[in-house]
Amino acid sequence: MAQTARKNKRDDVIDENLKRVYEDMLDQDVPDRFLDLLTQLKDQDQAKKTSSESDE
């Protein structure tokens, strides 16, 4: 029974630490490199839509 209590306590500590790390990651800004890549992809997508509309 003592082992079960220790395991539950250890699991609780691990859960709390994982939640804390996850929350910290959510609070971080998206790196500029990723934002630049997203902008490039959106621009390419828009260019494809524009060229396909002009073909019609």
N, CA, C and O atoms as a CHARMM CRD file, in Angstrom:
* protein
*
  224
    1    1 MET  N      0.82300  -1.19500   0.00000 PROA 1      0.00000
    2    1 MET  CA     0.00000   0.00000   0.00000 PROA 1      0.00000
    3    1 MET  C      0.86900   1.26200   0.00000 PROA 1      0.00000
    4    1 MET  O      0.53900   2.24900  -0.65700 PROA 1      0.00000
    5    2 ALA  N      1.98100   1.22200   0.74100 PROA 2      0.00000
    6    2 ALA  CA     2.87800   2.37000   0.78600 PROA 2      0.00000
    7    2 ALA  C      3.49100   2.60500  -0.58200 PROA 2      0.00000
    8    2 ALA  O      3.70900   3.74600  -0.98800 PROA 2      0.00000
    9    3 GLN  N      3.76800   1.51300  -1.29400 PROA 3      0.00000
   10    3 GLN  CA     4.32600   1.66200  -2.64100 PROA 3      0.00000
   11    3 GLN  C      3.32500   2.32500  -3.57700 PROA 3      0.00000
   12    3 GLN  O      3.70100   3.15200  -4.40800 PROA 3      0.00000
   13    4 THR  N      2.07400   1.97200  -3.44700 PROA 4      0.00000
   14    4 THR  CA     1.02800   2.56700  -4.28200 PROA 4      0.00000
   15    4 THR  C      0.92000   4.06300  -4.00200 PROA 4      0.00000
   16    4 THR  O      0.77100   4.86200  -4.92700 PROA 4      0.00000
   17    5 ALA  N      0.99300   4.43500  -2.74500 PROA 5      0.00000
   18    5 ALA  CA     0.91300   5.84900  -2.38200 PROA 5      0.00000
   19    5 ALA  C      2.11000   6.60900  -2.93900 PROA 5      0.00000
   20    5 ALA  O      1.96400   7.72600  -3.43600 PROA 5      0.00000
   21    6 ARG  N      3.30400   6.00200  -2.85700 PROA 6      0.00000
   22    6 ARG  CA     4.49700   6.65400  -3.40200 PROA 6      0.00000
   23    6 ARG  C      4.40400   6.77500  -4.91500 PROA 6      0.00000
   24    6 ARG  O      4.78900   7.79300  -5.49100 PROA 6      0.00000
   25    7 LYS  N      3.88900   5.72700  -5.55600 PROA 7      0.00000
   26    7 LYS  CA     3.74600   5.76500  -7.01400 PROA 7      0.00000
   27    7 LYS  C      2.75400   6.84500  -7.42200 PROA 7      0.00000
   28    7 LYS  O      3.00100   7.58800  -8.37200 PROA 7      0.00000
   29    8 ASN  N      1.63600   6.93600  -6.71300 PROA 8      0.00000
   30    8 ASN  CA     0.64500   7.97000  -7.00500 PROA 8      0.00000
   31    8 ASN  C      1.23400   9.36200  -6.80000 PROA 8      0.00000
   32    8 ASN  O      0.98600  10.26300  -7.60000 PROA 8      0.00000
   33    9 LYS  N      2.00800   9.54200  -5.73900 PROA 9      0.00000
   34    9 LYS  CA     2.63700  10.82900  -5.46200 PROA 9      0.00000
   35    9 LYS  C      3.62800  11.15900  -6.58700 PROA 9      0.00000
   36    9 LYS  O      3.65900  12.28700  -7.07900 PROA 9      0.00000
   37   10 ARG  N      4.43100  10.17700  -6.98700 PROA 10     0.00000
   38   10 ARG  CA     5.39800  10.37700  -8.05700 PROA 10     0.00000
   39   10 ARG  C      4.67700  10.71000  -9.35700 PROA 10     0.00000
   40   10 ARG  O      5.10000  11.61000 -10.08300 PROA 10     0.00000
   41   11 ASP  N      3.61000  10.00800  -9.65800 PROA 11     0.00000
   42   11 ASP  CA     2.82600  10.28900 -10.86100 PROA 11     0.00000
   43   11 ASP  C      2.24000  11.68900 -10.83100 PROA 11     0.00000
   44   11 ASP  O      2.19100  12.37000 -11.85500 PROA 11     0.00000
   45   12 ASP  N      1.79700  12.11700  -9.66200 PROA 12     0.00000
   46   12 ASP  CA     1.25100  13.47300  -9.51800 PROA 12     0.00000
   47   12 ASP  C      2.32700  14.52600  -9.78200 PROA 12     0.00000
   48   12 ASP  O      2.06900  15.53400 -10.44100 PROA 12     0.00000
   49   13 VAL  N      3.52800  14.28800  -9.26900 PROA 13     0.00000
   50   13 VAL  CA     4.62900  15.22600  -9.48100 PROA 13     0.00000
   51   13 VAL  C      4.98600  15.28200 -10.97000 PROA 13     0.00000
   52   13 VAL  O      5.20800  16.36200 -11.51600 PROA 13     0.00000
   53   14 ILE  N      5.03900  14.13200 -11.61300 PROA 14     0.00000
   54   14 ILE  CA     5.33600  14.08400 -13.05600 PROA 14     0.00000
   55   14 ILE  C      4.25200  14.81300 -13.83200 PROA 14     0.00000
   56   14 ILE  O      4.55500  15.60300 -14.72600 PROA 14     0.00000
   57   15 ASP  N      2.99800  14.55800 -13.50300 PROA 15     0.00000
   58   15 ASP  CA     1.87600  15.23500 -14.17400 PROA 15     0.00000
   59   15 ASP  C      1.98200  16.74500 -14.04100 PROA 15     0.00000
   60   15 ASP  O      1.81600  17.46900 -15.02400 PROA 15     0.00000
   61   16 GLU  N      2.25200  17.22100 -12.84800 PROA 16     0.00000
   62   16 GLU  CA     2.35700  18.66000 -12.61800 PROA 16     0.00000
   63   16 GLU  C      3.51300  19.26200 -13.41000 PROA 16     0.00000
   64   16 GLU  O      3.37900  20.34000 -13.98900 PROA 16     0.00000
   65   17 ASN  N      4.64600  18.56800 -13.43500 PROA 17     0.00000
   66   17 ASN  CA     5.79300  19.07400 -14.18900 PROA 17     0.00000
   67   17 ASN  C      5.51100  19.10700 -15.68300 PROA 17     0.00000
   68   17 ASN  O      5.88400  20.06300 -16.36300 PROA 17     0.00000
   69   18 LEU  N      4.86400  18.08800 -16.19400 PROA 18     0.00000
   70   18 LEU  CA     4.52300  18.06800 -17.61800 PROA 18     0.00000
   71   18 LEU  C      3.53900  19.17900 -17.95800 PROA 18     0.00000
   72   18 LEU  O      3.67400  19.83400 -18.99100 PROA 18     0.00000
   73   19 LYS  N      2.56500  19.39100 -17.10700 PROA 19     0.00000
   74   19 LYS  CA     1.60200  20.47300 -17.32500 PROA 19     0.00000
   75   19 LYS  C      2.30000  21.82700 -17.31900 PROA 19     0.00000
   76   19 LYS  O      1.98500  22.69600 -18.13200 PROA 19     0.00000
   77   20 ARG  N      3.24700  22.00600 -16.40500 PROA 20     0.00000
   78   20 ARG  CA     3.96600  23.27000 -16.30300 PROA 20     0.00000
   79   20 ARG  C      4.78700  23.51700 -17.57800 PROA 20     0.00000
   80   20 ARG  O      4.78100  24.62500 -18.11500 PROA 20     0.00000
   81   21 VAL  N      5.47900  22.49900 -18.05100 PROA 21     0.00000
   82   21 VAL  CA     6.27400  22.63000 -19.27500 PROA 21     0.00000
   83   21 VAL  C      5.36600  22.92700 -20.46300 PROA 21     0.00000
   84   21 VAL  O      5.69000  23.77700 -21.29300 PROA 21     0.00000
   85   22 TYR  N      4.24400  22.24100 -20.55100 PROA 22     0.00000
   86   22 TYR  CA     3.29400  22.46300 -21.64300 PROA 22     0.00000
   87   22 TYR  C      2.76700  23.89800 -21.61500 PROA 22     0.00000
   88   22 TYR  O      2.70500  24.55500 -22.65400 PROA 22     0.00000
   89   23 GLU  N      2.39700  24.37700 -20.45900 PROA 23     0.00000
   90   23 GLU  CA     1.90200  25.74300 -20.33000 PROA 23     0.00000
   91   23 GLU  C      2.97500  26.75800 -20.71900 PROA 23     0.00000
   92   23 GLU  O      2.68600  27.75700 -21.37700 PROA 23     0.00000
   93   24 ASP  N      4.20400  26.49400 -20.31200 PROA 24     0.00000
   94   24 ASP  CA     5.30400  27.38800 -20.69600 PROA 24     0.00000
   95   24 ASP  C      5.48600  27.42600 -22.20600 PROA 24     0.00000
   96   24 ASP  O      5.74700  28.48400 -22.77700 PROA 24     0.00000
   97   25 MET  N      5.35000  26.28000 -22.84700 PROA 25     0.00000
   98   25 MET  CA     5.49300  26.22500 -24.30600 PROA 25     0.00000
   99   25 MET  C      4.37000  27.00200 -24.99200 PROA 25     0.00000
  100   25 MET  O      4.60500  27.66000 -26.00600 PROA 25     0.00000
  101   26 LEU  N      3.17300  26.93500 -24.46000 PROA 26     0.00000
  102   26 LEU  CA     2.05300  27.66000 -25.04700 PROA 26     0.00000
  103   26 LEU  C      2.23500  29.16300 -24.94800 PROA 26     0.00000
  104   26 LEU  O      1.74900  29.91100 -25.79700 PROA 26     0.00000
  105   27 ASP  N      2.93900  29.60700 -23.90900 PROA 27     0.00000
  106   27 ASP  CA     3.14400  31.03500 -23.69400 PROA 27     0.00000
  107   27 ASP  C      4.23900  31.61500 -24.58600 PROA 27     0.00000
  108   27 ASP  O      4.34800  32.83300 -24.72200 PROA 27     0.00000
  109   28 GLN  N      5.05000  30.74800 -25.19400 PROA 28     0.00000
  110   28 GLN  CA     6.14400  31.23900 -26.03300 PROA 28     0.00000
  111   28 GLN  C      5.61400  31.69900 -27.38900 PROA 28     0.00000
  112   28 GLN  O      4.63800  31.16100 -27.91300 PROA 28     0.00000
  113   29 ASP  N      6.27700  32.69500 -27.93400 PROA 29     0.00000
  114   29 ASP  CA     5.92500  33.19000 -29.25700 PROA 29     0.00000
  115   29 ASP  C      6.39500  32.20300 -30.32800 PROA 29     0.00000
  116   29 ASP  O      7.33500  31.43400 -30.12700 PROA 29     0.00000
  117   30 VAL  N      5.71900  32.25200 -31.45300 PROA 30     0.00000
  118   30 VAL  CA     6.14000  31.43300 -32.59300 PROA 30     0.00000
  119   30 VAL  C      7.43300  32.04400 -33.13000 PROA 30     0.00000
  120   30 VAL  O      7.50800  33.25800 -33.31800 PROA 30     0.00000
  121   31 PRO  N      8.45800  31.21400 -33.38000 PROA 31     0.00000
  122   31 PRO  CA     9.72000  31.75700 -33.89500 PROA 31     0.00000
  123   31 PRO  C      9.51500  32.48500 -35.22800 PROA 31     0.00000
  124   31 PRO  O      8.68400  32.09000 -36.04700 PROA 31     0.00000
  125   32 ASP  N     10.28800  33.55100 -35.42500 PROA 32     0.00000
  126   32 ASP  CA    10.18500  34.35200 -36.64500 PROA 32     0.00000
  127   32 ASP  C     10.37000  33.50800 -37.89500 PROA 32     0.00000
  128   32 ASP  O      9.71400  33.75200 -38.90700 PROA 32     0.00000
  129   33 ARG  N     11.24100  32.53300 -37.83900 PROA 33     0.00000
  130   33 ARG  CA    11.49300  31.67600 -39.01000 PROA 33     0.00000
  131   33 ARG  C     10.20200  30.96200 -39.43100 PROA 33     0.00000
  132   33 ARG  O      9.90400  30.86800 -40.62100 PROA 33     0.00000
  133   34 PHE  N      9.45000  30.46900 -38.46900 PROA 34     0.00000
  134   34 PHE  CA     8.19100  29.79500 -38.79300 PROA 34     0.00000
  135   34 PHE  C      7.16500  30.77200 -39.35300 PROA 34     0.00000
  136   34 PHE  O      6.42500  30.44500 -40.28200 PROA 34     0.00000
  137   35 LEU  N      7.12600  31.96500 -38.78600 PROA 35     0.00000
  138   35 LEU  CA     6.19700  32.96900 -39.29700 PROA 35     0.00000
  139   35 LEU  C      6.54900  33.33700 -40.74000 PROA 35     0.00000
  140   35 LEU  O      5.66200  33.52400 -41.57200 PROA 35     0.00000
  141   36 ASP  N      7.84900  33.44000 -41.03000 PROA 36     0.00000
  142   36 ASP  CA     8.28200  33.72500 -42.39800 PROA 36     0.00000
  143   36 ASP  C      7.86200  32.60800 -43.35000 PROA 36     0.00000
  144   36 ASP  O      7.40000  32.87300 -44.45900 PROA 36     0.00000
  145   37 LEU  N      8.02300  31.37000 -42.91600 PROA 37     0.00000
  146   37 LEU  CA     7.63100  30.23200 -43.75100 PROA 37     0.00000
  147   37 LEU  C      6.12200  30.21600 -43.99400 PROA 37     0.00000
  148   37 LEU  O      5.67200  29.93300 -45.10400 PROA 37     0.00000
  149   38 LEU  N      5.35100  30.51700 -42.96700 PROA 38     0.00000
  150   38 LEU  CA     3.89600  30.57400 -43.13100 PROA 38     0.00000
  151   38 LEU  C      3.49600  31.66500 -44.11500 PROA 38     0.00000
  152   38 LEU  O      2.59300  31.47500 -44.93000 PROA 38     0.00000
  153   39 THR  N      4.16200  32.79300 -44.03500 PROA 39     0.00000
  154   39 THR  CA     3.88200  33.88600 -44.96500 PROA 39     0.00000
  155   39 THR  C      4.20000  33.46100 -46.39400 PROA 39     0.00000
  156   39 THR  O      3.43100  33.74000 -47.31300 PROA 39     0.00000
  157   40 GLN  N      5.32500  32.79200 -46.57800 PROA 40     0.00000
  158   40 GLN  CA     5.69800  32.31500 -47.91700 PROA 40     0.00000
  159   40 GLN  C      4.66500  31.33300 -48.45800 PROA 40     0.00000
  160   40 GLN  O      4.29100  31.40000 -49.62900 PROA 40     0.00000
  161   41 LEU  N      4.21000  30.43000 -47.61200 PROA 41     0.00000
  162   41 LEU  CA     3.20700  29.45000 -48.04500 PROA 41     0.00000
  163   41 LEU  C      1.89100  30.12500 -48.40900 PROA 41     0.00000
  164   41 LEU  O      1.26100  29.76000 -49.40200 PROA 41     0.00000
  165   42 LYS  N      1.47600  31.09500 -47.62200 PROA 42     0.00000
  166   42 LYS  CA     0.24500  31.82300 -47.92500 PROA 42     0.00000
  167   42 LYS  C      0.37200  32.58100 -49.23800 PROA 42     0.00000
  168   42 LYS  O     -0.56500  32.61500 -50.03600 PROA 42     0.00000
  169   43 ASP  N      1.54500  33.19400 -49.46000 PROA 43     0.00000
  170   43 ASP  CA     1.77200  33.92300 -50.70300 PROA 43     0.00000
  171   43 ASP  C      1.72400  32.98600 -51.90700 PROA 43     0.00000
  172   43 ASP  O      1.14600  33.32200 -52.94100 PROA 43     0.00000
  173   44 GLN  N      2.33900  31.80500 -51.76700 PROA 44     0.00000
  174   44 GLN  CA     2.32100  30.82900 -52.85700 PROA 44     0.00000
  175   44 GLN  C      0.89800  30.35400 -53.13400 PROA 44     0.00000
  176   44 GLN  O      0.49200  30.21800 -54.28900 PROA 44     0.00000
  177   45 ASP  N      0.15200  30.10600 -52.07200 PROA 45     0.00000
  178   45 ASP  CA    -1.22700  29.64900 -52.22600 PROA 45     0.00000
  179   45 ASP  C     -2.07100  30.71400 -52.91500 PROA 45     0.00000
  180   45 ASP  O     -2.87700  30.41200 -53.79500 PROA 45     0.00000
  181   46 GLN  N     -1.87600  31.95600 -52.50400 PROA 46     0.00000
  182   46 GLN  CA    -2.62600  33.05900 -53.10900 PROA 46     0.00000
  183   46 GLN  C     -2.24900  33.20400 -54.59000 PROA 46     0.00000
  184   46 GLN  O     -3.12000  33.44900 -55.42600 PROA 46     0.00000
  185   47 ALA  N     -0.97600  33.05700 -54.91600 PROA 47     0.00000
  186   47 ALA  CA    -0.53300  33.16200 -56.30800 PROA 47     0.00000
  187   47 ALA  C     -1.13900  32.05000 -57.15000 PROA 47     0.00000
  188   47 ALA  O     -1.51100  32.28100 -58.30000 PROA 47     0.00000
  189   48 LYS  N     -1.24200  30.85800 -56.60100 PROA 48     0.00000
  190   48 LYS  CA    -1.85600  29.73100 -57.33900 PROA 48     0.00000
  191   48 LYS  C     -3.33700  30.00400 -57.57200 PROA 48     0.00000
  192   48 LYS  O     -3.85600  29.74100 -58.65700 PROA 48     0.00000
  193   49 LYS  N     -4.01600  30.52900 -56.55800 PROA 49     0.00000
  194   49 LYS  CA    -5.44000  30.82600 -56.70700 PROA 49     0.00000
  195   49 LYS  C     -5.65000  31.91400 -57.76200 PROA 49     0.00000
  196   49 LYS  O     -6.56300  31.83400 -58.58400 PROA 49     0.00000
  197   50 THR  N     -4.80400  32.91100 -57.72300 PROA 50     0.00000
  198   50 THR  CA    -4.92100  34.01900 -58.67300 PROA 50     0.00000
  199   50 THR  C     -4.66800  33.54000 -60.10500 PROA 50     0.00000
  200   50 THR  O     -5.38200  33.93000 -61.02900 PROA 50     0.00000
  201   51 SER  N     -3.65000  32.69300 -60.28400 PROA 51     0.00000
  202   51 SER  CA    -3.34500  32.22000 -61.63800 PROA 51     0.00000
  203   51 SER  C     -4.42200  31.24900 -62.14100 PROA 51     0.00000
  204   51 SER  O     -4.71200  31.22900 -63.33700 PROA 51     0.00000
  205   52 SER  N     -5.00800  30.45800 -61.26400 PROA 52     0.00000
  206   52 SER  CA    -6.05900  29.53400 -61.70600 PROA 52     0.00000
  207   52 SER  C     -7.34800  30.29500 -62.03200 PROA 52     0.00000
  208   52 SER  O     -8.10600  29.88000 -62.90900 PROA 52     0.00000
  209   53 GLU  N     -7.59700  31.39700 -61.33800 PROA 53     0.00000
  210   53 GLU  CA    -8.78900  32.20400 -61.63500 PROA 53     0.00000
  211   53 GLU  C     -8.61800  32.92700 -62.96600 PROA 53     0.00000
  212   53 GLU  O     -9.59600  33.11100 -63.69000 PROA 53     0.00000
  213   54 SER  N     -7.40500  33.33800 -63.30100 PROA 54     0.00000
  214   54 SER  CA    -7.17700  34.04200 -64.55700 PROA 54     0.00000
  215   54 SER  C     -7.23000  33.07000 -65.74600 PROA 54     0.00000
  216   54 SER  O     -7.46000  33.49100 -66.88000 PROA 54     0.00000
  217   55 ASP  N     -7.01900  31.77300 -65.48700 PROA 55     0.00000
  218   55 ASP  CA    -7.10200  30.76000 -66.54800 PROA 55     0.00000
  219   55 ASP  C     -8.54100  30.47400 -66.94800 PROA 55     0.00000
  220   55 ASP  O     -8.79900  29.96300 -68.03800 PROA 55     0.00000
  221   56 GLU  N     -9.46800  30.80000 -66.07500 PROA 56     0.00000
  222   56 GLU  CA   -10.87900  30.47700 -66.33500 PROA 56     0.00000
  223   56 GLU  C    -11.51000  31.38900 -67.30000 PROA 56     0.00000
  224   56 GLU  O    -12.69100  31.23700 -67.61300 PROA 56     0.00000
